[in-house]
C-alpha cells in the first residue's frame, strides 16, 4: 500500500518516503504493531518507479542502501 501511495502521489515526503542519497529513496512501511518494520529502496527515472531492494528492520540499512545503489548502477548500464 505504501509503495502505491508513493507511486501515485509522487513526489511525497515523510513519514512515508525520504531520500537516502545518490538518487535512492526509501519507502517506509508499517507491517504490524504501528511501527516502521520494512523499507523498500527505489529510484524515480523517466516517469518510472524502479524498485531496487526491500528489507525489514533497520539493522543493515547502510548495506541495503549500497545494494540499491549497485542495482541502480546496473540498471543504468544495461546489466
C-alpha positions in Angstrom: 0.0 0.0 0.0 2.8 2.5 0.9 4.5 1.8 -2.5 1.3 2.6 -4.3 0.9 5.8 -2.2 4.3 7.0 -3.4 3.8 5.8 -7.0 0.5 7.7 -7.5 1.3 10.6 -5.2 4.9 11.4 -6.3 6.6 13.4 -5.0 5.7 12.6 -1.4 7.7 13.1 1.8 7.8 11.9 5.4 6.7 9.9 7.1 6.2 7.6 4.1 9.1 8.4 1.9 12.5 10.1 2.1 15.7 10.4 0.0 18.6 8.4 1.3 21.2 9.7 -1.2 22.7 9.0 -4.6 19.3 9.0 -6.3 17.8 6.4 -4.0 14.6 6.9 -2.0 13.2 4.9 0.8 9.5 3.9 1.3 8.8 3.2 4.9 6.1 0.6 5.6 4.3 -0.3 8.8 3.5 -4.0 8.7 2.3 -4.6 12.2 2.4 -3.0 15.7 2.2 0.5 14.3 6.0 0.9 13.8 8.2 1.0 10.7 9.3 -2.5 10.0 10.0 -2.7 6.3 11.8 -0.4 3.8 11.7 -0.5 0.0 14.5 1.3 -1.8 13.7 2.8 -5.2 14.7 5.4 -7.8 12.5 7.5 -10.0 13.6 7.8 -13.6 11.9 8.8 -16.8 8.5 8.7 -15.0 9.0 5.2 -13.7 9.5 4.0 -10.1 12.3 1.4 -10.1 12.0 -0.9 -7.1 15.6 -1.8 -6.3 15.6 -3.6 -2.9 13.4 -4.4 0.1 14.4 -5.1 3.7 12.9 -5.5 7.1 14.2 -3.6 10.1 16.9 -1.0 10.2 19.9 -3.1 11.4 21.6 -3.3 8.0 20.3 -0.1 6.5 23.7 1.1 5.1 24.3 -2.3 3.4 20.7 -2.3 2.0 21.2 1.2 0.5 24.5 0.2 -1.0 22.8 -2.8 -2.7 20.1 -0.5 -4.1 22.8 1.9 -5.4 24.6 -1.0 -7.1 21.3 -2.3 -8.7 20.5 1.2 -10.0 24.0 1.4 -11.5 23.5 -2.0 -13.1 20.1 -0.8 -14.5 21.6 2.3 -16.0 24.4 0.3 -17.7 22.0 -2.3 -19.1 23.2 -5.2 -16.9 
